[in-house]
Amino acid sequence: NIPILSTAVSLYKIGSSIKERHNLKKLILFLNEINNSIVSESNRLKYQQKFQSNEKFRNQEIEYLLILIDRYISNDKPQLLAKFYLAYLDELINWFEFTVFAETIERFLPDDIERLYFDFPVQFNFKSVDSAYQRLQAVGLIIELPIQVQVENEILSLDDKTKTYDLTDFGKQFVNILQR
């Protein structure tokens, strides 16, 4: 009977419904990416056997995946996560590495991922460096090269008005998994 409370309850119900639909959509995107990426029936059976082999760990995996997908805001992150989960299922990475990649994805802003597909190393005028490169550097995917670099036995001096970035080994592995 109190207008403010009834409005708050109504808004909460609407918000919960929107959040539930959004989370369901992200989960569907994750599962669709998994299903669409499995190319053979033998792989599908292998994944099912691995998934069913350890109930306790399977439940921990499901819990981790659901919580992580829930935290993602954009719809592209669950699809990226699926690629890394498949790499884990294919034993290209272990569970710990998977969680590191999953947490890295969470820190992306829209369009950050696109920067990883440029030809590295990339060089920018000091004043025009895209902030996405700073975020990618903060999560360990790229590194800013020093002004002087040693190539074979020769030291090259780069222009101090430019910044040069290159992929780290972690960044190379990240990109390779995304491109499989």
Protein Blocks (a to p, Z undefined) as FASTA:
>chain_A
ZZklmmmmmmmmmmmmmmmmmmmmmmmmmmmmmmmmmmbfklmmmmmmmmmmpmmlmmmm
mmmmmmmmmmpmbfmlmmmmmmmmmmmmnomacfklmmmmmmmmmmpcehklmmmmpccd
ddddfklccfklmmmmmnopaccddfbdcehjbccdddfkbccddddfklmmmmmmmmZZ
